[in-house]
Amino acid sequence: MEEIEKLDLIENNENTEVLDISETNIQENPYQEKSHKLSILETYGENLSSKEFITDPAIGREQEINEMILALITPDKSALLVGKPGIGKTAIVEGLGYRINIGQAPDALKGWNIIKINIPSLLGSSKTEEGNMESRLELLLQELKTVDHTILFIDEVHLLVNKAASNNGIDFANMLKPFLDRGTIKMIGATTTEEYESYILRDRAFLRRFIKIDIAEADEDTVVKILMGTYPKFEKKMGLKLAYTDFQKEQIFKFLVSATSEYKRVYEMQSRYPDITLTLLANSFSYALFENSKEVKLQHIYKALCNFKGIYPDAKVKEIAKFKETFADWLAEENVILDA
């Protein structure tokens, strides 16, 4: 009798566990099957459609996002973003994920998931539920057969066709072609202009499945808007406040944008708008955090400027002098004396 009760208890526990697992899968992991199969999309991917963004990650990029949407809803086509490094290609894709999340995407893309996959994470093998070691790429291809309404976002997509750089000659591009042809899987690829011309143009079969979208560097006015929209993210992440009115913040941002303009940048750094200016602003927050300050003030922005390696030394000297002159009245009000 005692054994029967134990069996009943075990059976009830098993039923309870199955229900808990199923509920977890529905809420947190739409790709992992109830049989506990390893999900490459879940384990090595990031779902940009369900990610919580503090602010719009693609301010001033409506045209590029619309072009990307048109490419994705075109039958048998995917989107290929091409542009210089540091101009915000990834942010544009995040912007689409943000719009899907808040219900501002066209009906044709509602319910779709944008999964960011890094090519290096697919290299190597993983242990399956059965205890076997299988190639992550093969596991991904198997998983893609069972999912739909999924957009793969692959940064540095040229690695798909550059077999020598990816994984000793494994042809990722040809393996993915059947899934792109099926139509239920779409892809957003991102690459630099140089890598596009060196590798992707050579693979015509791969290229014809994409609509190319040229991403230009943002202009100065747009970068100011990006900074105005992005600084709250820094505030929340670092627990600090930028201690000025909106008008003053805009004046500060205009200065930072001017200080990081094209001909002042260190060429080898290959940083461009908005990345280089966002880096300088982020450094300002870091200096405030380092000094245990609760607010980011001009003195922290000044220190970030003085130690910034993204612009040439001679340009930096001029910008430091300009900073002291431009914000002299504000500095006097704050009783701050900057280094000579």
C-alpha positions in Angstrom: 0.0 0.0 0.0 2.9 2.3 0.9 4.5 1.6 -2.5 1.2 2.5 -4.4 1.0 5.8 -2.5 4.6 6.6 -3.4 3.9 5.8 -7.1 0.8 8.1 -7.0 3.0 10.8 -5.5 5.6 10.5 -8.2 3.0 10.4 -10.9 1.4 13.6 -9.5 4.8 15.3 -9.3 5.6 14.3 -12.8 2.3 15.7 -14.1 2.9 18.9 -12.2 6.4 19.3 -13.6 5.2 18.8 -17.2 2.6 21.5 -16.7 5.2 23.9 -15.3 7.7 23.2 -18.1 5.0 23.7 -20.7 4.0 27.0 -19.2 7.6 28.2 -19.1 8.1 27.3 -22.7 5.0 29.2 -23.8 6.0 32.3 -21.9 9.7 32.5 -22.2 10.9 30.2 -25.0 8.8 30.0 -28.1 11.5 28.0 -29.9 12.3 25.2 -27.5 10.2 22.1 -28.0 8.5 20.3 -25.0 10.9 17.5 -25.6 13.7 19.7 -24.3 15.6 19.8 -27.6 18.4 22.3 -27.6 17.3 25.5 -29.3 20.0 27.3 -31.1 17.7 30.3 -31.7 17.0 30.5 -27.9 20.5 29.7 -26.7 22.7 31.7 -29.1 20.2 34.2 -30.4 18.7 37.4 -29.1 15.0 38.2 -29.8 14.9 41.8 -30.8 11.1 41.8 -31.1 10.6 41.0 -27.5 13.5 43.0 -26.1 12.6 45.9 -23.9 14.1 49.2 -25.2 14.3 52.2 -22.9 14.1 54.6 -25.9 13.7 54.2 -29.7 17.1 52.8 -30.8 16.7 54.1 -34.4 15.9 57.8 -34.0 15.9 59.6 -37.4 16.1 56.4 -39.4 12.4 56.1 -40.5 13.3 56.0 -44.2 15.8 53.1 -43.8 13.4 51.2 -41.6 10.6 51.6 -44.2 12.9 50.4 -46.9 13.8 47.4 -44.8 10.2 46.5 -44.2 9.4 46.7 -47.9 12.2 44.3 -48.6 11.1 41.9 -46.0 7.4 41.8 -47.1 8.5 41.3 -50.7 8.0 37.6 -51.7 11.3 35.6 -51.9 13.4 38.6 -50.8 15.3 39.6 -47.6 17.1 42.8 -46.6 20.8 43.6 -46.9 22.0 46.7 -45.0 25.3 48.0 -46.5 27.2 51.0 -45.1 30.4 52.1 -43.4 31.3 50.9 -39.9 29.8 52.8 -36.9 26.8 54.4 -38.6 24.1 52.4 -36.8 23.1 49.5 -39.0 22.4 47.3 -36.0 20.4 50.1 -34.4 18.1 50.2 -37.5 17.3 46.5 -37.1 16.7 47.1 -33.4 14.4 49.9 -34.4 12.3 47.5 -36.4 12.2 45.1 -33.5 11.1 48.0 -31.3 8.3 48.8 -33.7 7.1 45.2 -33.8 7.1 45.1 -30.0 5.0 48.3 -29.6 2.6 47.4 -32.4 3.7 50.0 -34.9 4.9 47.6 -37.6 2.7 46.8 -40.7 0.2 43.9 -40.2 2.4 41.7 -42.5 5.1 41.7 -39.8 3.0 41.5 -36.7 3.9 38.3 -34.7 7.2 37.9 -36.4 10.4 37.5 -34.3 13.7 39.1 -35.2 16.5 36.8 -33.9 20.0 38.2 -33.8 22.5 35.5 -34.5 26.3 36.0 -34.4 28.2 33.8 -36.9 31.1 33.0 -34.4 28.5 31.6 -31.9 27.6 29.0 -34.5 31.1 27.6 -34.8 31.7 24.5 -32.8 29.4 21.8 -31.4 26.9 21.5 -28.6 25.6 18.5 -26.7 22.1 17.5 -27.6 19.5 16.1 -25.2 20.5 12.6 -26.3 24.1 13.3 -25.2 25.5 13.5 -28.7 27.8 16.3 -30.0 26.3 18.0 -33.1 27.4 21.0 -35.1 25.5 24.1 -33.9 25.0 25.1 -37.5 23.3 21.8 -38.3 21.2 22.1 -35.2 20.1 25.6 -36.4 19.2 24.3 -39.8 17.1 21.5 -38.3 15.4 24.0 -36.1 14.6 26.3 -39.0 12.6 23.5 -40.5 10.1 23.7 -37.6 9.7 27.5 -37.2 8.1 30.2 -39.2 7.5 34.0 -39.0 11.1 34.3 -38.1 13.6 36.9 -39.3 17.3 36.1 -38.8 19.5 39.1 -38.3 23.1 38.3 -39.1 25.7 41.1 -38.6 28.9 40.7 -40.7 26.8 38.7 -43.1 29.8 38.5 -45.5 31.1 35.7 -43.3 28.4 33.6 -44.8 30.0 33.7 -48.2 33.6 34.2 -47.1 34.2 30.5 -46.4 37.9 31.0 -45.5 37.0 33.4 -42.7 33.9 31.6 -41.3 34.7 28.0 -40.6 37.3 26.3 -42.7 35.3 26.3 -45.9 31.8 25.4 -44.6 29.4 27.1 -47.0 26.8 28.7 -44.7 25.3 30.7 -47.5 24.3 27.6 -49.6 22.9 25.9 -46.5 20.6 28.8 -45.7 19.3 29.3 -49.3 16.6 26.6 -49.1 15.1 28.3 -46.0 15.1 31.7 -47.6 13.4 30.2 -50.7 10.7 28.7 -48.4 9.5 32.2 -47.5 8.6 31.6 -43.9 12.1 32.5 -42.9 13.5 35.9 -43.8 16.9 37.4 -43.2 18.4 40.8 -42.5 22.1 40.9 -43.3 24.4 43.8 -42.4 27.9 44.4 -43.7 30.3 47.2 -44.6 30.7 48.6 -48.1 34.2 47.1 -48.4 33.2 43.6 -47.3 30.1 43.7 -49.6 32.3 44.5 -52.6 34.9 42.0 -51.7 32.8 39.0 -50.9 29.0 39.3 -51.4 29.1 40.6 -54.9 30.9 37.4 -56.0 28.0 35.2 -54.9 25.2 36.1 -57.3 23.0 33.3 -56.2 23.1 34.5 -52.6 22.8 38.1 -53.6 19.7 37.8 -55.7 17.7 36.7 -52.6 18.3 40.2 -51.1 17.3 43.8 -51.7 20.2 46.0 -50.9 19.6 49.0 -48.7 22.4 51.6 -48.6 22.8 53.1 -45.1 24.3 56.6 -45.1 26.1 58.3 -42.2 23.7 60.5 -40.2 24.0 64.2 -40.6 24.8 66.5 -37.7 21.2 67.6 -37.0 20.1 63.9 -36.9 22.9 63.0 -34.5 21.8 65.7 -32.1 18.3 64.2 -32.2 19.8 60.8 -31.6 21.7 62.1 -28.6 18.6 63.8 -27.2 16.7 60.5 -27.5 19.5 58.2 -26.3 20.8 59.9 -23.1 17.9 58.6 -21.0 19.2 55.1 -21.7 22.5 56.1 -20.3 20.8 57.7 -17.3 18.8 54.5 -16.5 21.6 52.1 -17.1 24.1 54.0 -14.9 21.8 55.6 -12.4 22.8 59.1 -13.1 21.2 62.3 -14.4 22.4 64.8 -16.9 22.1 67.9 -14.8 20.7 70.5 -17.3 17.6 71.8 -19.0 16.6 70.4 -22.4 17.9 73.6 -24.1 21.2 73.3 -22.3 21.5 69.6 -23.2 20.9 70.4 -26.9 23.7 73.0 -26.8 26.0 70.4 -25.2 25.1 67.8 -27.8 25.7 70.2 -30.6 29.1 70.9 -29.3 29.9 67.2 -29.0 28.7 66.6 -32.5 30.9 69.4 -33.8 33.9 68.1 -31.9 33.6 64.7 -33.5 33.0 65.9 -37.1 34.6 64.0 -39.9 38.0 65.8 -40.4 38.7 65.8 -36.7 38.5 62.0 -36.3 41.4 59.7 -36.1 41.2 57.9 -39.4 42.2 54.4 -38.3 39.5 54.4 -35.7 36.9 54.2 -38.4 34.3 55.7 -36.1 31.5 57.7 -37.6 28.2 59.4 -36.6 26.5 58.5 -34.4 28.8 56.0 -32.8 31.8 58.3 -32.2 29.6 61.0 -30.5 27.7 58.4 -28.5 31.0 57.0 -27.2 32.1 60.5 -26.1 28.8 61.0 -24.3 29.0 57.6 -22.6 32.5 58.4 -21.4 31.2 61.5 -19.8 28.7 59.4 -17.8 31.6 57.1 -16.8 33.6 59.9 -15.4 30.7 61.0 -13.3 30.2 57.5 -12.0 33.9 57.1 -11.3 33.7 60.2 -9.1 30.6 59.0 -7.2 28.6 61.9 -8.6 24.8 61.5 -9.0 24.8 64.0 -11.9 26.8 64.4 -15.1 28.1 67.9 -15.3 30.3 70.0 -17.6 33.4 69.0 -15.7 32.8 65.3 -16.5 32.1 66.1 -20.2 35.3 68.1 -20.2 37.4 65.2 -18.8 35.9 62.9 -21.3 36.8 65.3 -24.1 40.4 65.7 -22.8 40.9 62.0 -22.7 39.0 61.0 -25.9 41.2 59.1 -28.4 38.7 59.3 -31.3 39.9 62.7 -32.5 43.3 64.0 -33.5 45.4 65.6 -30.7 45.7 69.0 -32.6 41.9 69.0 -33.1 41.4 68.1 -29.5 43.4 71.1 -28.3 41.2 73.4 -30.3 38.0 71.8 -29.1 39.1 72.0 -25.4 39.7 75.8 -25.8 36.4 76.1 -27.6 34.6 74.2 -24.8 36.0 76.6 -22.1 34.9 79.6 -24.2 31.4 78.2 -25.1 30.4 77.2 -21.6 32.3 79.8 -19.6 29.2 81.3 -18.0 27.8 77.9 -17.0 31.1 76.9 -15.5 31.2 80.1 -13.5 27.7 79.4 -12.1 28.9 75.9 -11.1 32.1 77.4 -9.5 34.2 75.0 -11.7 37.7 75.9 -12.7 39.0 73.6 -15.4 42.6 72.8 -15.9 44.6 75.2 -17.9 
